[in-house]
Amino acid sequence: MAKNTTQPKEKKISSITIILIIQLVVMIALTLIMTKTSSTLTRQNALDHMATITDERAHIIEDFVVNAEKTLTAYSRAGQIKTLLLNPEDPEAQKAAQEYTEKFSADITGLEGIYASEWNTHVLTHTNPDTVGMITRKDPEPLKQLQDAMLAAGDGVYDTGIIMSPATGQQIVSMYKAVYDDNGNPIGLVGLGIYTEELIQNLDSLSIRGIDDSFYSMVNTANNAYIFHTDKTKITTETTNAKILNVIDQVKGKTANATGSFEYKGDNGKFISTYTYMADFGWILMLDAPKGEVYAMTIQMRIFIAIFGILIIGLILIFSFLNRRQEAINRKLTKQIDKTEKTKESLTTAMFKDILTDASNRVSFSMDLDKIVPNKDRPCYFVMFNISEFSAINTCYGNDAGDAVLVNTANALTNAFEDGTVYRTGSDEFVVAVQKSEDSTASYNEVCRQLNDAHGKLLSPQATPNGVINVIYKVAVVKKSDELSTAVVTALKDMTNQAGDAVYGKIQFMDMDDT
């Protein structure tokens, strides 16, 4: 029988199979690339969203403290308070100051107490009359520490911080401010305590879209103790979280705000935390959420793409679908990023603008002074308009009327000083900065004309939601040709306080180059 020498034929891979294999390889490669890119973008977007919320809450806290500082500053500048501190034994001065204190404090929400005392902390007037006569710092060392801190703050406010009140046992914002005589010597102090309950309610009202189990906390870098925490028993106790302690070591002592994020393991799993360091107060605000919630969209996306990567049948259709899906996600991410950027821009604008009047604020004024370079040939004029008895307008006509007066004042100054910049440097004061192209009588006369135009318009009865009001102003002008500083505001305030209410056409003027 003959031997069969026929060899079996080798099976050839069909071109369709090759195409399918190529498509599969391309699909896997594209799937891996898309998964990595989408995961990275989604993770970063989630962190950015949390960071924005954290920053918003930090601004709420800062605004709360700043508003309290403005309240205490306004109280310290009242004539009744200064008169009492200059004449602490005068019964009439005591009576007038106590009446003013009770009236002033009536409109302050969440007030624990506001008071004025002699330099040795002997209380002269207080929202609680029973406290009058007490000495709050009997021991020499605590008294000296308080006095040194207030003197170091100068004309500013010394913030004790957010503490547990020894009087009520509730959490308050505590601050003090020294009051000086005309020679710059301290004659007494004013103090303020405001409950943080309203602040906490505002913080609790903010939620994060897509993250239901988020919570916030805040620590003081001075002592590593919690100021806020969902677990009330941890408040005033030192944190033991190693990640938080590491962040404290990184930011403690810095003069600029800082932001960041970290991951840590808690009792109930892993958490993502974003933080904002508030350098002015030495506080770190943190927003925490479970890692699974923060990265939920990332995990879902990975599973989604993996399932489609396994399906070989219909690879072209799946590839097309994923492309469309990816485009939709990219559009969504782009919109979210744009929204985040706009939020950051609006927050930045809020830092430099007075929301009510749209005038620049005191922060903007301080920064702009660094940019202006005056000289003998291009002097700067600074004009102050201080609304006389502004608190009385709010009291008699209501806050809406007071707001209308502020807006009218800002508009009148903006229209009159077309070549200047209007700043709201206090609750009831505005400063206009004008730099002239030459030092001449014509430049001086132009400033006087602009000032009189604005003053004349503002002296006319002003329409408000609660009726027509006649508003009186204190007005002063200074000229400066050398290095600028916020001392010009102090000079303007001194001039307006000394001169009193302004008379049209007769405005206080001082050339600071001659002083």
JOVEN-V960790 format. One record per backbone hydrogen bond with DSSP energy under -1.0 kcal/mol. CO is the residue of the C=O (numbers start at 1). NH is the residue of the N-H. Records with the same first field share a line. If there is no record, write none. Layout:
# JOVEN-V960790
CO: NH / NH
This chain:
# JOVEN-V960790
14: 18
15: 19
16: 20
17: 21
18: 22
19: 23
20: 24
21: 25
22: 26
23: 27
24: 28
25: 29
26: 30
27: 31
28: 32
29: 33
30: 34
31: 35
32: 36
33: 37
34: 38
35: 39
36: 40
37: 41
38: 42
39: 43
40: 44
41: 45
42: 46
43: 47
44: 48
45: 49
46: 50
47: 51
48: 52
49: 53
50: 54
51: 55
52: 56
53: 57
54: 58
55: 59
56: 60
57: 61
58: 62
59: 63
60: 64
61: 65
62: 66
63: 67
64: 68
65: 69
66: 70
67: 71
68: 72
69: 73
70: 74
71: 75
72: 76
73: 77
75: 78
78: 82
79: 83
80: 84
81: 85
82: 86
83: 87
87: 90
90: 94
91: 95
92: 96
93: 97
94: 98
95: 99
96: 100
97: 101
98: 102
99: 103
100: 104
101: 105
105: 108
110: 195
113: 193
114: 127
115: 191
116: 124 / 125
117: 189
118: 121
121: 136
122: 118
123: 133
125: 116
128: 131
129: 132
131: 134
134: 123
139: 143
140: 144
141: 145
142: 146
143: 147
144: 148
145: 149
146: 150
147: 151
148: 152
149: 153
153: 156
158: 176
161: 174
163: 172
165: 169
170: 165
171: 196
172: 163
173: 194
174: 160 / 161
175: 192
176: 158
177: 190
179: 187 / 188
181: 184
185: 181
188: 179
189: 117
190: 177
191: 115
192: 175
193: 112 / 113
194: 173
196: 200
197: 201
198: 202
199: 203
200: 204
201: 205
203: 206
208: 211
215: 288
217: 286
218: 227 / 228
219: 284
220: 224
224: 239
225: 220
226: 236
228: 218
230: 232
231: 234
232: 235
234: 237
237: 226
241: 245
242: 246
243: 247
244: 248
245: 249
246: 250
247: 251
248: 252
251: 254
258: 277
260: 275
262: 273
264: 271
266: 269
269: 266
270: 291
271: 264
272: 289
273: 262
274: 287
275: 260
276: 285
277: 258 / 279
278: 281 / 282 / 283
282: 221
283: 278
284: 219
285: 276
286: 217
287: 274
288: 215
289: 272
290: 294
291: 295
293: 296
295: 299
296: 300
297: 301
298: 302
299: 303
300: 304
301: 305
302: 306
303: 307
304: 308
305: 309
306: 310
307: 311
312: 315
314: 318
315: 319
316: 320
317: 321
318: 322
319: 323
320: 324
321: 325
322: 326
323: 327
324: 328
325: 329
326: 330
327: 331
328: 332
329: 333
330: 334
331: 335
332: 336
333: 337
334: 338
335: 339
336: 340
337: 341
338: 342
339: 343
340: 344
341: 345
342: 346
343: 347
344: 348
345: 349
346: 350
347: 351
349: 352 / 353
352: 361
354: 358
359: 354
360: 424
361: 365
362: 366
363: 367
364: 368
365: 369
368: 372
379: 436
380: 480
381: 434
382: 478
383: 432
384: 476
385: 430
386: 474
389: 393
390: 394
391: 395
392: 396
393: 397
394: 398
398: 402
399: 403
400: 404
401: 405
402: 406
403: 407
404: 408
405: 409
406: 410
407: 411
408: 412
409: 413
410: 414
411: 415
412: 416
413: 417
416: 418
417: 420
421: 433
422: 360
423: 431
428: 387
429: 426
430: 385
431: 423
432: 383
433: 421
434: 381
440: 444
441: 445
442: 446
443: 447
444: 448
445: 449
446: 450
447: 451
448: 452
449: 453
450: 454
451: 455
452: 456
453: 457
454: 458
455: 459
462: 469
464: 467
467: 464
469: 462
472: 388
473: 502
474: 386
476: 384
477: 510
478: 382
479: 512
480: 380
485: 488
486: 490
487: 491
488: 492
489: 493
490: 494
491: 495
492: 496
493: 497
494: 498
495: 499
496: 500
503: 506
508: 477
510: 479
511: 514
